[in-house]
Amino acid sequence: MLLTSRATSLVPSRAGASRARRLKAALLASAVSVCLVAASAPPTPLGVGDRLFPHLGNPGYDVAAYDLSFSYTGSNRKPLQAVTTIDAWTTESLDRLNLDFAHGEVESVEVDGEPADFATAGEDLVVTPAEPLDEGDWTRITVRHTSDPVYDEKREGGWVRTSDGLAMANQADVAHLVFPCNDHPSDKAMFTIRVSAPDGYTAVANGLQTGVDRARGTTTWTYRTRHPMATELAQVSIGRSTVLHGTGPHDLPLRDVVPTEHREALEPWLEKTPGHIAWMEEKVGRYPFETYGLLMADASTGFELETQTLSLFERDLFTEPAYPKWYVESIMVHELAHQWFGDSVTPRTWSDLWLNEGHATWYEALYAEETADRPLEARMKAAYGASDRWRASGGPPAAPKEPLPGSKISIFRPNVYDGAALVLFALRQEIGRSAFERLERTWVTVHKDRTAGTADFVDLASEISGRDLGSFFQDWLYAEKTPPMPGHPDWKSAAPTGTRKQPGIRKGGGTVGNPEARGQSGIGNP
């Protein structure tokens, strides 16, 4: 589902839309009766049919914009009061609509300013408006609710408690633990985020700051994105933080968020960001968003995360002396590369995850080769040796196995990191460096601010190379065994033993072949 912003002039007034629906309802009484019968059926959870997360997302509407408001009390163990407003277009007639939401209490729901009935079904909030919605209606849903940061042992992610506040880690399937939404990357939207907190705290979110209001000991910050964003990429930081401002290439505004007490130790790392952006722009073109920065959180997550315009990092990545400088910089580049691959160009389904992580791993490894004498080919040869094991354990790169029970983020296995980067290495070997580099630039240009999938990448690669690459990609992306490496017929991949426990079951769990995870030695790790 392609999401684009709608011009305000095209949006009908709420009152006009409501009167039109009343007239249609009066004229089509029999149709309304059918809707009322349907509405009396028990609410059920829905989904958009994603192979890996079948109950994520919801059919029947296309979200254009979210407006999120959070009120923080000063305790990261108490629920935040919140209001989520969703503007959307209906893509079919609806007597009900489902939102993804869990781990919070709903106080009220309105649809186009009128009270609506609501109920829960699984992890869905099922909303029944006072009047059915017609296909093509512009509608506004307002949900008043709490947003609970208390850790849920059954789920991973959502709010992350830091030493002095909160941050978000919503990938892959937990944005709806924080706010009601259409929680699937295929439905990108614009975001406005407001955060109120006691004086002494600082709040930062995706996009650019548009306002700061202070009253009676409370400060409210407002941020807006200028580009659509998937729900899994939303970020809010609340803490006793310092925001550092700088300038990147072509006067790009930079802003970084650091714990105030660690500012001096962290600033030297932040000075490297402009060079990283310039390096990436040489490879794939202009940085795609309105700002960039690092959120260095005092938290123990075990991973880094490419939240749009404000990447989340654990502070100890930069202060732990065991991590070599080249390794830290390569991880910084990994998350930066995601701003193009995964954030600007967003996967259409979660099976397309290899397009995110494979590319970010590729540029991480290429940066290490060009700046730290860490040969890319040596890393790829090592990955080739492990590839058959990774495929047996986690599935081939474009068909990852389903999440493990109780660990939804276990799709982030080595096969979508170094295993997917290996596919890109094979592709460069197959079509040549010049065509490969042209493909990379074209991919992020053609699909900027859009969703795209594996078939789109295969089609574009075939077009640019001038030949059908369908069979090549079929073998490299979907086969149980790793195909021969073009140009390296001597490379061998070890056969699975059937008894070895494969790492990579948790994004950030410290795995071989997972560059966003730390804690174990392996390919590309210290």
C-alpha positions, -999 to +999 in steps of 0.1 A: +000+000+000+016+033-012+012+061+013+015+097+003+006+129+021-027+145+010-031+183+004-052+200+030-073+216+003-085+181-007-097+171+027-134+175+032-147+192+064-155+169+093-191+183+095-196+180+057-184+144+057-206+135+086-238+151+069-230+132+037-228+099+056-261+106+073-278+113+040-263+081+024-274+061+055-309+074+052-312+066+015-296+032+018-314+019+048-312-017+038-274-015+034-271+000+068-292-028+083-267-053+069-239-033+084-256-033+118-260-070+117-223-074+109-215-049+137-233-072+162-208-100+155-180-105+181-150-083+174-121-103+159-084-094+153-074-088+117-042-084+098-028-076+063-017-112+059+021-108+063+037-142+062+058-136+093+033-115+113-002-124+100-020-103+126-001-071+121-016-042+102-053-039+093-072-039+061-097-012+049-078+021+054-046+039+046-032+061+074-020+095+062-009+110+095-004+102+132-006+129+159+009+114+192+008+132+225+025+118+256+025+131+292+055+119+313+053+123+351+090+119+358+087+081+366+096+056+339+076+030+358+042+047+356+019+047+325+020+079+304-013+096+296-015+097+258-038+108+230-033+093+195-051+109+166-051+091+132-061+106+099-068+080+073-086+073+040-109+043+039-101+019+011-133+000+015-166+005+032-163-002+070-188-006+098-158-013+120-121-007+119-093-023+137-062-007+152-032-026+166-029-017+203-019-036+235-003-029+268-023+002+276-058+012+288-082+028+264-103+056+280-124+067+250-125+067+212-140+092+188-145+089+151-149+123+133-155+139+166-183+116+176-180+090+204-174+054+191-178+021+207-146+000+211-136-034+223-104-055+224-098-086+204-063-102+208-039-073+203-064-053+183-086-023+193-118-028+174-136+005+168-173+008+158-182+043+147-216+058+152-222+056+114-205+033+089-177+047+068-179+046+031-150+037+008-130+068+000-140+087+032-114+108+050-117+100+087-102+110+120-099+085+149-089+099+183-080+075+210-074+086+246-053+060+264-024+051+286+010+040+273+027+016+298+065+014+299+065-014+324+084-044+309+061-072+295+078-105+299+058-119+270+069-092+246+102-075+237+105-038+229+082-008+228+092+016+255+127+010+268+136+023+303+168+042+304+187+052+336+169+086+336+138+082+314+125+064+283+133+057+247+115+036+220+126+003+203+095-007+182+111-030+156+097-053+144+061-056+158+057-036+190+049+000+181+014-009+191+025-016+226+031+022+227+003+037+207-027+026+186-016+023+150-017+003+118+015-015+128+029-028+095+057-012+074+035-012+043+015+017+057+038+046+061+025+080+074+035+114+085+040+119+122+036+148+147+048+139+182+042+160+214+058+152+247+052+169+280+076+163+309+085+181+342+112+208+339+146+193+340+138+167+314+144+169+277+122+152+250+134+145+214+115+127+187+117+120+149+119+149+126+124+186+134+114+205+164+085+228+157+077+241+192+086+243+229+060+255+254+067+260+291+040+264+317+037+256+355+068+235+357+061+215+326+077+217+292+060+204+260+081+197+229+066+192+194+083+174+165+071+168+130+085+146+102+088+159+067+088+124+052+064+094+058+076+069+083+067+033+093+055+028+128+084+006+137+108+035+132+091+060+156+114+073+183+108+093+215+136+101+240+127+115+274+155+120+299+180+143+316+197+147+284+217+173+264+209+179+228+239+188+207+235+206+174+257+205+144+258+207+106+264+180+081+270+180+044+250+206+024+240+223+057+220+193+069+209+199+105+224+174+129+211+168+165+224+142+189+210+133+223+234+123+250+231+117+288+243+150+302+268+134+326+285+116+297+286+144+272+324+149+273+332+113+266+306+110+238+312+142+218+343+129+200+322+101+184+295+125+173+321+145+154+325+116+130+289+117+118+294+144+090+322+123+075+300+092+076+272+109+059+295+123+032+309+088+027+274+073+022+264+101-001+293+092-023+280+057-026+242+061-029+233+098-032+219+126-011+208+118+025+170+113+023+157+131+054+155+165+070+179+158+099+200+131+114+215+123+148+224+097+174+204+089+205+230+075+229+209+060+256+218+048+291+201+015+285+208-022+282+191-033+250+218-054+234+213-038+200+213-006+180+183+006+160+178+027+129+148+048+141+142+074+114+164+105+117+174+096+152+192+062+155+192+045+189+225+034+204+236+020+237+260+044+254+284+017+263+291+010+226+311+042+227+325+040+263+334+003+265+372+001+257+369-035+244+353-023+212+379-012+186+373+022+171+370+008+136+342-015+148+323+012+165+324+034+134+313+006+112+282+001+134+275+039+132+276+035+094+254+005+095+226+024+113+232+054+090+229+033+059+195+022+072+182+057+067+183+050+029+178+012+031+148+004+054+137+039+064+134+059+032+129+027+012+108+006+035+101-031+031+067-040+018+066-072+039+088-085+067+100-112+043+117-083+025+138-076+056+170-088+038+168-056+017+172-035+049+198-055+068+217-069+039+224-034+025+232-019+059+256-048+065+271-043+031+279-006+037+292-013+072+316-039+058+326-017+028+333+012+052+355-010+073+374-021+042+380+014+029+389+030+062+402+003+085+418-023+061+392-050+069+389-067+035+353-071+024+361-102+004+375-120+034+343-113+054+322-125+025+342-157+022+337-164+059+300-157+055+299-181+025+314-208+047+286-203+073+258-197+048+244-232+045+241-234+083+224-200+084+199-211+058+192-244+076+187-225+109+169-194+099+158-199+063+171-184+031+176-146+031+143-136+014+122-164+031+132-162+068+116-187+091+088-176+113+095-160+147+103-183+175+075-186+201+078-158+226+105-140+206+089-121+177+121-103+168+139-136+162+135-130+125+167-110+129+190-139+123+224-141+105+208-150+072+193-115+068+226-098+079+258-112+065+238-138+046+220-111+027+251-090+022+266-122+007+238-120-019+248-084-028+284-095-031+274-123-055+253-098-074+283-075-078+303-104-090+276-114-115+268-080-131+300-060-124+309-032-101+296-004-124+262-018-129+259-027-092+267+008-081+242+022-106+216-002-092+222+010-056+218+046-065+187+040-086+170+018-060+170+045-033+161+072-058+132+055-075+117+042-042+124+071-019+096+076+007+079+045-006+076+008+002+093-018-021+098-055-021+121-082-033+104-084-067+110-047-073+147-052-066+149-081-089+132-062-117+154-032-113+186-052-112+175-070-144+167-037-161+200-021-152+221-052-160+203-057-193+195-093-187+170-114-168+183-121-133+153-140-121+170-174-119+201-159-102+180-143-074+158-173-071+188-194-062+205-168-039+174-156-021+153-188-018+173-219-022+180-242+008+217-245-003+240-216-011+247-214-049+283-213-062+299-178-058+305-162-092+343-158-097+351-179-067+342-216-075+366-227-048+345-212-019+328-238+002+299-237+027+299-260+056+270-284+058+246-281+087+253-306+115+217-307+127+228-304+163+246-270+165+225-243+181+226-213+157+229-178+171+207-149+159+174-157+176+173-122+190+180-089+173+208-075+193+215-107+212+252-108+203+253-130+173+276-140+145+265-123+113+244-097+131+262-064+131+237-047+152+242-072+180+272-072+202+288-094+228+303-123+209+331-126+185+323-134+149+323-121+113+330-084+115+330-084+153+360-076+175 
